[in-house]
Amino acid sequence: MFASPAYAQAAGGAPAGGAAAFLQFLPLVFIFVIFYFLLIRPQQKRMKDHRAKVDAVKKNDTVVTGGGLIGKATRVDEHEVEVEIAPNVRVKVVKSTLSDVQPAGSGKPAND
């Protein structure tokens, strides 16, 4: 009278084994792979290209700072760049704050 009929149904319910657990995690693995190739990998490539461009800045390159100042690099140190933003107006900026660098002979304006 107090026995539940569910005990008889539980015997053949879920298949045992590691294959069922693997199949449950397969969609999560698939989503991570998609995120890696669509989001993470391209962002890492852009960061690597930007870092290489900033590290390769040299004298007379046109630079854009993170604050939006556009000028010509007049002196480049290991961690700082001196930028001429107007005739006889020079400011020092930290190299890592540069958002864009255009080589001196590229002919492409920095504010595209």
C-alpha positions as CSV (number, residue, x, y, z in Angstrom):
1,M,0.0,0.0,0.0
2,F,2.8,2.5,0.8
3,A,5.1,1.1,-2.0
4,S,5.6,3.4,-4.9
5,P,5.2,2.1,-8.5
6,A,8.2,4.3,-9.5
7,Y,10.7,1.7,-8.2
8,A,9.8,-0.7,-10.9
9,Q,10.2,1.9,-13.6
10,A,13.7,3.2,-12.4
11,A,15.5,0.0,-13.4
12,G,15.6,0.7,-17.1
13,G,15.8,4.5,-17.1
14,A,19.2,6.0,-17.9
15,P,21.9,4.2,-19.7
16,A,25.1,3.7,-17.7
17,G,28.6,4.6,-18.9
18,G,30.9,7.4,-19.9
19,A,29.3,7.8,-23.4
20,A,26.2,9.5,-22.0
21,A,28.4,12.0,-20.0
22,F,30.5,12.8,-23.0
23,L,27.4,13.4,-25.1
24,Q,26.1,15.9,-22.5
25,F,29.3,17.9,-22.6
26,L,29.7,17.8,-26.4
27,P,27.5,20.9,-27.1
28,L,29.5,22.9,-24.5
29,V,32.8,21.9,-26.2
30,F,31.3,22.8,-29.6
31,I,30.2,26.2,-28.3
32,F,33.7,26.9,-26.9
33,V,35.3,26.0,-30.2
34,I,33.0,28.3,-32.0
35,F,33.7,31.2,-29.6
36,Y,37.4,30.5,-29.9
37,F,37.5,30.8,-33.7
38,L,35.0,33.6,-34.0
39,L,35.9,35.8,-31.1
40,I,39.0,35.0,-29.1
41,R,41.5,34.1,-31.9
42,P,40.7,37.2,-34.1
43,Q,40.9,39.5,-31.1
44,Q,44.3,38.0,-30.1
45,K,45.5,38.6,-33.7
46,R,44.4,42.2,-33.6
47,M,46.1,42.8,-30.3
48,K,49.3,41.2,-31.6
49,D,49.3,43.4,-34.7
50,H,48.6,46.6,-32.7
51,R,51.3,45.8,-30.2
52,A,53.8,45.2,-33.1
53,K,52.7,48.5,-34.7
54,V,53.2,50.5,-31.5
55,D,56.6,48.8,-30.8
56,A,57.8,49.7,-34.3
57,V,57.0,53.4,-34.0
58,K,59.9,55.6,-35.1
59,K,60.7,59.2,-35.7
60,N,58.5,61.2,-38.2
61,D,55.7,58.6,-38.0
62,T,52.2,60.0,-37.6
63,V,50.6,58.8,-34.4
64,V,47.2,59.0,-32.8
65,T,47.0,58.9,-29.0
66,G,44.3,57.3,-26.9
67,G,43.0,60.8,-26.1
68,G,42.6,61.6,-29.8
69,L,45.7,63.8,-30.3
70,I,47.2,63.5,-33.8
71,G,50.8,64.4,-34.3
72,K,54.2,63.5,-35.5
73,A,56.7,61.5,-33.4
74,T,59.8,63.5,-32.9
75,R,61.6,61.3,-30.3
76,V,61.0,57.7,-29.4
77,D,62.2,56.1,-26.1
78,E,61.6,52.6,-24.8
79,H,58.4,53.6,-22.9
80,E,57.7,57.2,-24.1
81,V,57.1,59.0,-27.4
82,E,57.5,62.8,-27.9
83,V,54.7,63.9,-30.2
84,E,54.6,67.3,-32.0
85,I,50.9,68.2,-32.1
86,A,51.5,71.8,-33.5
87,P,54.5,73.8,-34.5
88,N,56.8,74.0,-31.5
89,V,54.3,72.2,-29.3
90,R,55.5,68.8,-28.1
91,V,54.0,66.5,-25.6
92,K,55.3,63.2,-24.1
93,V,53.0,60.3,-24.2
94,V,53.3,56.8,-22.9
95,K,54.0,54.4,-25.8
96,S,51.3,52.0,-24.8
97,T,48.6,54.7,-25.0
98,L,49.1,55.1,-28.8
99,S,46.0,53.9,-30.7
100,D,47.3,54.2,-34.2
101,V,50.6,54.6,-36.0
102,Q,51.1,55.5,-39.6
103,P,54.6,55.2,-41.1
104,A,56.1,58.5,-42.4
105,G,55.9,57.6,-46.1
106,S,52.6,55.8,-46.2
107,G,50.6,58.8,-47.6
108,K,47.5,57.5,-45.7
109,P,46.1,60.0,-43.2
110,A,46.0,58.8,-39.6
111,N,42.4,60.0,-39.0
112,D,40.6,57.5,-41.3
